[in-house]
Amino acid sequence: MNTNFTKNLREDILSWMGILAGCTILAAGFVFFINPYNIVPGGVYGASIVLHNLFPSVQVGTFGYMFDIPLLILSVVLLGTRLGLRTIVAALITPAIMNGISALVYPTPEALESLDPQLLLGGRFDLSQHLMLTSIVGAILIGVGSGIVVKCQATTGGSDIVGMIIQKYLGIRFSKAILLVDGIVVTFGLLVIGFGLGTGEGTSAESWCLSLYSLISIYVIARVIGYVVSGAKDDKLIFVISDKELTSFRQYILNDMDRTATVIKSSGLYTREDKEMLFLVVTQREVTRVKHTIKEADPNAFVVVTDAYDTYGDGWKRLPSKGEIEVE
């Protein structure tokens, strides 16, 4: 009992530390690489960046609160969701961390309102001439931070809740709903930041091109979150059909790879001869060596190599529990 309690306590502590770390990384990505350059990576904080251009006295993180709190309430009312404590904490501390970091890295309240990159850390962190770099690096940090939060079984709320509401009441798939939400936010950013709607500023080629950098950021964030949560999905399925027993290849699987495979009884459609088909899962790095070993055992073997979307079981990932957050 004491051992299990200690183990669970350690896991809980690590999980909460992970949420704090993830929220901090996410906030830093926005503060240093996204907010100062008016890149709009969709979601709640993308909309917050746009609104900050209209109301500079209100910080991006504060706008985040204005979105997150009502959305958390809507999630309970419209979706009947039982919000976990971790999600509530993650959704509430991220804007606070973002505002806190912003206050530290800008020298004056005026600089904090303008979010001028030339004033960020005294001008030592100005990437205005490297917008592609800042959009990608910022997106990577946001993706890593969000992925860590999700791995700790929480979310930062925001557009995920909007996506679930759209899915339930409009019948649109969740992934498409998120794409729709991000598209609306980016379009909002194009109108306000790109064309100066409501800001009184003129239009320039650089300002409307920011929407293109925003699209790049959205794509990178999605891919990084998926990688952090699920890992690189580069596992391969290999099917091997041969007239021989492939003894050397079987020994290679059992001894060299320290793995097993499945033998499937089969028969040729034309010859009607009984055969055995070997089925196994390998990593991308193992594919080349496996193919060479098969050729050594039987150069005439029929081999199919295809992608495995996800692999669960002994030696691979564990099956997720009911209610566990997953990113597809």
C-alpha positions as CSV (number, residue, x, y, z in Angstrom):
1,M,0.0,0.0,0.0
2,N,2.7,2.4,1.0
3,T,4.7,1.6,-2.1
4,N,1.7,2.2,-4.4
5,F,0.9,5.5,-2.5
6,T,4.5,6.7,-2.9
7,K,4.5,5.7,-6.6
8,N,1.2,7.5,-7.3
9,L,2.3,10.6,-5.3
10,R,5.5,10.7,-7.3
11,E,3.6,10.4,-10.6
12,D,1.2,13.2,-9.5
13,I,4.1,15.5,-8.6
14,L,5.8,14.9,-11.9
15,S,2.6,15.4,-13.7
16,W,1.9,18.8,-12.1
17,M,5.6,19.8,-12.7
18,G,5.1,18.8,-16.3
19,I,2.0,20.9,-16.6
20,L,3.8,23.9,-15.2
21,A,6.8,23.3,-17.5
22,G,4.5,22.9,-20.5
23,C,2.6,26.1,-19.8
24,T,5.8,28.0,-19.3
25,I,7.3,26.8,-22.5
26,L,4.1,27.6,-24.4
27,A,3.9,31.1,-22.9
28,A,7.6,31.7,-23.7
29,G,7.0,30.7,-27.3
30,F,4.3,33.3,-27.6
31,V,6.2,36.1,-25.7
32,F,9.5,35.8,-27.5
33,F,8.6,34.6,-31.0
34,I,4.9,35.1,-31.8
35,N,3.4,38.2,-30.0
36,P,6.0,40.8,-30.9
37,Y,5.7,40.0,-34.6
38,N,1.9,39.8,-34.9
39,I,1.9,36.2,-36.1
40,V,-1.5,34.7,-35.5
41,P,-1.2,30.9,-34.9
42,G,-5.0,30.3,-34.6
43,G,-6.8,29.5,-31.4
44,V,-7.5,31.6,-28.3
45,Y,-4.1,33.3,-28.1
46,G,-4.1,34.0,-31.9
47,A,-7.3,35.8,-31.4
48,S,-5.9,37.5,-28.3
49,I,-2.9,38.8,-30.4
50,V,-5.3,40.3,-32.9
51,L,-7.4,42.0,-30.2
52,H,-4.3,43.4,-28.6
53,N,-3.7,45.3,-31.8
54,L,-7.1,46.8,-31.4
55,F,-6.7,47.4,-27.6
56,P,-3.0,47.7,-26.8
57,S,-3.6,48.5,-23.1
58,V,-4.9,45.0,-22.6
59,Q,-2.2,42.3,-22.7
60,V,-2.4,39.1,-24.7
61,G,-2.6,36.9,-21.7
62,T,-5.5,38.9,-20.2
63,F,-7.4,38.4,-23.4
64,G,-6.7,34.8,-23.0
65,Y,-8.5,34.8,-19.7
66,M,-11.5,36.6,-21.4
67,F,-11.7,33.6,-23.8
68,D,-10.7,30.7,-21.6
69,I,-13.0,31.3,-18.6
70,P,-16.3,31.6,-20.7
71,L,-15.2,28.6,-22.8
72,L,-14.6,26.5,-19.7
73,I,-18.1,27.4,-18.5
74,L,-19.6,26.6,-21.9
75,S,-17.8,23.3,-21.9
76,V,-19.7,22.3,-18.8
77,V,-23.1,23.7,-19.9
78,L,-23.2,22.6,-23.5
79,L,-21.0,19.5,-23.5
80,G,-21.7,18.3,-20.0
81,T,-17.9,17.9,-19.6
82,R,-16.5,17.2,-16.2
83,L,-13.5,19.4,-16.4
84,G,-10.4,17.9,-14.7
85,L,-8.5,20.0,-12.2
86,R,-5.4,19.8,-14.3
87,T,-7.2,21.4,-17.3
88,I,-8.7,24.2,-15.2
89,V,-5.3,24.9,-13.7
90,A,-3.5,24.8,-17.1
91,A,-6.1,27.1,-18.7
92,L,-5.8,29.6,-15.9
93,I,-2.0,29.7,-15.3
94,T,-0.9,30.0,-18.9
95,P,-2.2,33.6,-19.4
96,A,-0.7,34.5,-16.0
97,I,2.7,33.1,-17.0
98,M,2.5,34.9,-20.3
99,N,1.7,38.2,-18.7
100,G,4.4,37.7,-16.1
101,I,7.1,36.9,-18.7
102,S,6.0,39.9,-20.8
103,A,6.3,42.3,-17.9
104,L,9.8,41.0,-17.2
105,V,11.2,41.3,-20.8
106,Y,9.9,44.7,-21.7
107,P,11.5,47.7,-20.0
108,T,8.4,50.1,-19.7
109,P,4.6,49.9,-19.7
110,E,4.7,51.7,-23.1
111,A,6.9,49.0,-24.5
112,L,4.7,46.3,-23.0
113,E,1.7,47.9,-24.8
114,S,3.5,48.1,-28.2
115,L,5.2,44.7,-27.9
116,D,7.9,46.2,-30.0
117,P,10.5,43.6,-30.8
118,Q,13.2,46.3,-30.8
119,L,12.6,46.8,-27.1
120,L,12.4,43.1,-26.2
121,L,15.2,42.4,-23.8
122,G,16.7,45.7,-24.6
123,G,16.8,45.0,-28.3
124,R,19.0,42.0,-27.9
125,F,16.3,39.6,-29.1
126,D,14.9,41.4,-32.2
127,L,14.2,38.9,-35.0
128,S,12.2,41.3,-37.2
129,Q,14.4,40.4,-40.2
130,H,13.9,36.7,-39.7
131,L,10.1,36.2,-39.6
132,M,10.3,32.6,-41.0
133,L,12.7,31.7,-38.3
134,T,10.6,33.2,-35.5
135,S,7.4,31.7,-36.8
136,I,8.9,28.2,-36.9
137,V,10.8,28.4,-33.6
138,G,7.8,29.9,-31.8
139,A,5.5,27.2,-33.2
140,I,7.9,24.5,-32.1
141,L,8.0,25.9,-28.5
142,I,4.2,26.2,-28.5
143,G,3.8,22.7,-29.8
144,V,6.3,21.3,-27.3
145,G,4.6,23.1,-24.4
146,S,1.1,22.1,-25.5
147,G,2.3,18.5,-26.1
148,I,3.7,18.2,-22.6
149,V,0.5,19.5,-21.1
150,V,-1.5,17.0,-23.0
151,K,0.8,14.2,-22.0
152,C,0.1,15.2,-18.4
153,Q,-3.6,14.6,-19.1
154,A,-4.7,18.2,-19.3
155,T,-5.4,20.8,-22.0
156,T,-5.2,24.6,-22.1
157,G,-8.8,24.7,-23.2
158,G,-9.4,27.4,-25.8
159,S,-10.2,26.3,-29.4
160,D,-10.4,22.6,-28.4
161,I,-13.6,23.4,-26.6
162,V,-15.0,25.4,-29.6
163,G,-14.1,22.5,-31.8
164,M,-16.0,20.0,-29.6
165,I,-19.1,22.3,-29.5
166,I,-19.1,22.7,-33.3
167,Q,-18.7,18.9,-33.7
168,K,-21.7,18.2,-31.4
169,Y,-24.1,20.9,-32.7
170,L,-23.1,21.2,-36.3
171,G,-22.0,17.7,-37.1
172,I,-18.5,18.7,-38.3
173,R,-15.6,16.5,-37.5
174,F,-13.4,17.7,-34.7
175,S,-10.2,18.1,-36.8
176,K,-12.2,20.1,-39.4
177,A,-13.8,22.1,-36.7
178,I,-10.4,23.1,-35.3
179,L,-9.2,24.0,-38.9
180,L,-12.4,26.1,-39.3
181,V,-11.7,28.0,-36.0
182,D,-8.1,28.6,-36.9
183,G,-9.0,29.8,-40.3
184,I,-11.5,32.3,-38.9
185,V,-8.8,33.6,-36.5
186,V,-6.2,33.9,-39.2
187,T,-8.7,35.7,-41.4
188,F,-9.5,38.0,-38.5
189,G,-5.8,38.7,-38.1
190,L,-5.5,39.4,-41.9
191,L,-8.2,42.0,-41.7
192,V,-6.9,43.7,-38.5
193,I,-3.2,43.3,-38.9
194,G,-2.8,42.8,-42.6
195,F,-5.2,45.5,-43.8
196,G,-5.3,47.7,-40.7
197,L,-9.0,47.4,-40.1
198,G,-9.8,49.2,-36.8
199,T,-6.2,50.1,-36.1
200,G,-5.9,53.1,-38.5
201,E,-2.6,51.8,-39.9
202,G,-1.9,51.5,-43.6
203,T,-1.5,48.2,-45.5
204,S,1.9,47.0,-46.4
205,A,3.1,43.8,-48.1
206,E,4.9,42.8,-45.0
207,S,1.8,43.0,-42.8
208,W,-0.5,40.9,-44.9
209,C,2.3,38.4,-45.5
210,L,2.1,37.7,-41.7
211,S,-1.0,35.6,-42.4
212,L,1.2,33.2,-44.5
213,Y,3.7,32.9,-41.6
214,S,0.7,32.3,-39.4
215,L,-0.4,29.3,-41.5
216,I,3.1,27.9,-41.3
217,S,3.0,28.2,-37.5
218,I,-0.4,26.5,-37.3
219,Y,1.0,23.5,-39.3
220,V,4.2,23.2,-37.3
221,I,2.3,23.5,-33.9
222,A,0.0,20.6,-35.0
223,R,2.8,18.4,-36.1
224,V,5.0,19.0,-33.0
225,I,2.1,18.4,-30.6
226,G,1.4,15.1,-32.3
227,Y,5.1,14.1,-32.1
228,V,5.4,15.0,-28.5
229,V,2.3,13.2,-27.5
230,S,2.4,10.1,-29.7
231,G,6.1,10.0,-30.8
232,A,7.3,9.6,-34.3
233,K,4.7,7.4,-36.1
234,D,7.3,5.6,-38.2
235,D,6.6,2.0,-37.3
236,K,6.2,-0.4,-40.3
237,L,4.2,-3.5,-40.9
238,I,6.0,-6.2,-42.8
239,F,4.2,-9.2,-44.4
240,V,6.5,-12.0,-45.7
241,I,5.2,-14.9,-47.8
242,S,7.6,-17.6,-48.9
243,D,7.6,-21.2,-50.0
244,K,10.4,-21.9,-47.5
245,E,10.4,-21.9,-43.8
246,L,12.7,-18.9,-43.5
247,T,14.5,-20.5,-40.5
248,S,17.4,-18.0,-40.5
249,F,14.9,-15.1,-40.7
250,R,12.9,-16.5,-37.8
251,Q,16.0,-16.8,-35.7
252,Y,17.0,-13.2,-36.6
253,I,13.6,-12.0,-35.3
254,L,13.8,-14.0,-32.1
255,N,17.5,-13.6,-31.3
256,D,18.9,-10.5,-33.0
257,M,15.8,-8.3,-32.8
258,D,14.7,-9.9,-29.5
259,R,11.1,-9.8,-30.7
260,T,8.4,-12.1,-32.0
261,A,6.1,-12.3,-35.0
262,T,2.8,-13.8,-36.0
263,V,2.6,-16.8,-38.3
264,I,-0.6,-16.7,-40.4
265,K,-1.8,-19.7,-42.3
266,S,-2.5,-18.9,-46.0
267,S,-2.7,-20.4,-49.4
268,G,-2.0,-19.2,-52.9
269,L,-5.1,-18.2,-54.9
270,Y,-3.7,-19.7,-58.1
271,T,-1.6,-22.6,-56.9
272,R,-3.9,-23.3,-53.9
273,E,-0.8,-24.5,-52.1
274,D,-0.7,-24.0,-48.3
275,K,1.8,-21.4,-47.2
276,E,2.7,-19.5,-44.1
277,M,2.8,-15.7,-43.9
278,L,5.0,-13.9,-41.3
279,F,3.6,-10.7,-39.9
280,L,5.7,-8.4,-37.8
281,V,6.1,-4.8,-36.7
282,V,9.4,-3.0,-36.9
283,T,10.8,0.5,-36.6
284,Q,11.8,2.6,-39.5
285,R,15.5,2.0,-38.7
286,E,15.1,-1.7,-38.7
287,V,13.4,-2.0,-42.2
288,T,16.6,-2.1,-44.3
289,R,18.3,-4.8,-42.2
290,V,15.1,-6.9,-42.1
291,K,14.7,-6.8,-45.9
292,H,18.4,-7.8,-46.3
293,T,17.8,-10.7,-43.9
294,I,14.7,-11.9,-45.8
295,K,16.6,-11.8,-49.1
296,E,19.4,-13.9,-47.6
297,A,16.8,-16.5,-46.4
298,D,14.7,-16.5,-49.7
299,P,15.5,-14.1,-52.6
300,N,12.1,-15.0,-54.1
301,A,10.0,-14.1,-51.0
302,F,7.0,-11.9,-51.5
303,V,7.3,-8.9,-49.1
304,V,5.0,-6.1,-48.3
305,V,6.1,-3.1,-46.2
306,T,3.5,-0.6,-45.1
307,D,3.0,2.1,-42.5
308,A,1.6,1.3,-39.0
309,Y,-0.5,4.2,-37.8
310,D,-0.2,3.2,-34.2
311,T,1.3,0.2,-32.4
312,Y,0.3,-0.9,-28.9
313,G,1.3,-3.9,-26.8
314,D,4.4,-5.5,-25.3
315,G,7.5,-3.6,-26.4
316,W,5.5,-0.8,-27.9
317,K,3.1,1.8,-26.5
318,R,0.5,0.9,-23.8
319,L,-3.2,1.1,-24.7
320,P,-4.8,4.3,-23.5
321,S,-7.2,4.2,-20.6
322,K,-10.8,5.4,-20.9
323,G,-11.0,9.2,-20.8
324,E,-7.3,9.6,-21.5
325,I,-6.5,12.5,-23.7
326,E,-5.1,11.6,-27.1
327,V,-3.9,13.6,-30.1
328,E,-4.5,12.2,-33.5
